Amino acid sequence: QVQLVESGGGLAQPEGSLRLSCAASGSSVDIYVMGWYRQAPGKQRELVATMRSDGNINHADSVKGRFAISGDNAKRTVYLQMNSLKPEDTAVYYCYLVRFSGSVYWGQGTQVTVSS
């Protein structure tokens, strides 16, 4: 069983920064993809950023130039550095992991609120 533990959410002012972390339990967990989705109230879940095991990285157009995904393979951890935050970035952010088998796992979600 894979568990994802997220941290780092909270309240930030517009143009502020936050850093999210997501750690996957289990030293034997193989990782094909890790990344982040977000879901704002009344909206569908939106892909924010992904990091593939071969190093391929993608960011949604809405966050390009402001957010950056990175990872530490040894720690089975992925990070999301969020800069120049906007009120429209307010959402619950979910970490996810895809194993080479195709199994998908989700974190519990962490609230990010951007408000003055």
Backbone torsions as a table, in degrees:
resi	resn	phi	psi	omega
1	GLN	NA	132.3	179.5
2	VAL	-102.9	133.5	174.1
3	GLN	-120.5	139.4	177.7
4	LEU	-114.2	126.5	-179.1
5	VAL	-115.5	119.0	-177.7
6	GLU	-101.1	153.5	174.7
7	SER	-155.5	164.4	172.7
8	GLY	106.0	-4.3	178.3
9	GLY	-73.4	177.4	178.4
10	GLY	151.5	-157.1	-177.5
11	LEU	-103.4	133.7	176.8
12	ALA	-137.0	152.5	175.9
13	GLN	-83.4	155.9	174.0
14	PRO	-53.6	139.0	-175.2
15	GLU	74.1	4.2	177.0
16	GLY	-85.3	-174.2	-176.8
17	SER	-133.5	151.3	171.4
18	LEU	-144.5	155.6	176.7
19	ARG	-128.6	122.4	177.2
20	LEU	-97.6	147.0	175.7
21	SER	-127.9	150.0	177.1
22	CYS	-143.6	118.4	-179.0
23	ALA	-111.1	132.2	178.4
24	ALA	-95.6	130.3	179.8
25	SER	-79.7	155.2	175.6
26	GLY	95.3	110.5	-178.0
27	SER	-69.5	-17.4	-177.5
28	SER	-97.8	7.3	-178.5
29	VAL	-70.9	122.3	174.0
30	ASP	-87.5	141.3	-175.3
31	ILE	-123.4	121.0	174.6
32	TYR	-93.7	-47.2	179.7
33	VAL	-141.6	140.4	165.8
34	MET	-129.6	152.0	-179.2
35	GLY	-175.9	-166.3	-174.9
36	TRP	-135.4	137.1	167.3
37	TYR	-115.6	165.9	171.9
38	ARG	-142.4	154.9	178.3
39	GLN	-140.0	117.1	176.8
40	ALA	-90.6	157.1	179.9
41	PRO	-55.2	128.9	177.3
42	GLY	76.8	6.0	-178.7
43	LYS	-121.7	162.1	177.3
44	GLN	-75.6	157.4	176.6
45	ARG	-64.8	136.1	-173.9
46	GLU	-121.9	133.3	176.2
47	LEU	-70.8	130.8	-178.7
48	VAL	-102.9	-53.2	-176.7
49	ALA	-161.0	148.7	178.1
50	THR	-135.2	152.4	175.5
51	MET	-134.2	121.6	-178.5
52	ARG	-96.0	159.6	-176.2
53	SER	-62.9	-22.5	178.9
54	ASP	-87.8	5.8	177.4
55	GLY	96.3	-8.1	178.8
56	ASN	-64.2	131.9	-177.7
57	ILE	-126.1	140.5	175.1
58	ASN	-137.6	144.0	175.8
59	HIS	-126.7	145.4	174.7
60	ALA	-63.8	148.7	-179.7
61	ASP	-57.2	-33.4	-176.5
62	SER	-67.8	-16.5	-177.9
63	VAL	-120.7	-2.4	-178.9
64	LYS	-59.0	135.8	-179.1
65	GLY	85.7	-10.9	-180.0
66	ARG	-118.8	-38.1	-179.3
67	PHE	-108.2	151.8	177.3
68	ALA	-143.4	125.7	176.6
69	ILE	-93.3	142.3	176.0
70	SER	-148.6	169.8	-177.0
71	GLY	-150.1	159.8	175.3
72	ASP	-125.9	101.5	-175.4
73	ASN	-61.4	-39.4	-178.3
74	ALA	-61.8	-34.0	-178.9
75	LYS	-95.1	0.2	-177.6
76	ARG	51.9	44.3	-174.3
77	THR	-127.0	140.9	173.8
78	VAL	-122.5	145.7	-177.6
79	TYR	-121.5	155.3	172.0
80	LEU	-132.7	106.2	176.4
81	GLN	-86.5	121.1	-176.4
82	MET	-116.4	114.4	179.8
83	ASN	-115.8	165.4	178.5
84	SER	48.6	48.2	-175.9
85	LEU	-63.3	145.7	179.1
86	LYS	-120.9	156.2	177.0
87	PRO	-54.9	-32.4	-180.0
88	GLU	-72.5	-6.1	173.0
89	ASP	-82.1	-7.0	179.0
90	THR	-61.8	124.1	-175.9
91	ALA	-177.1	170.1	166.4
92	VAL	-89.7	127.9	-177.8
93	TYR	-102.5	129.1	-178.0
94	TYR	-115.8	130.1	171.9
95	CYS	-85.2	146.3	175.1
96	TYR	-140.9	157.5	-179.6
97	LEU	-137.4	136.7	176.0
98	VAL	-119.7	124.4	176.8
99	ARG	-85.6	166.2	179.8
100	PHE	-62.6	-22.8	177.0
101	SER	-73.5	-15.1	-176.8
102	GLY	100.4	-7.9	178.1
103	SER	-65.2	140.8	-177.6
104	VAL	-119.5	136.3	179.5
105	TYR	-128.3	148.1	-177.4
106	TRP	-124.9	147.1	171.0
107	GLY	-80.2	176.3	-175.6
108	GLN	-80.3	-13.9	-179.0
109	GLY	95.0	144.1	177.0
110	THR	-134.7	133.8	-175.7
111	GLN	-80.0	132.1	172.1
112	VAL	-120.6	122.8	179.7
113	THR	-123.1	126.2	179.7
114	VAL	-114.5	112.1	-174.8
115	SER	-159.1	147.6	175.3
116	SER	-92.3	NA	NA
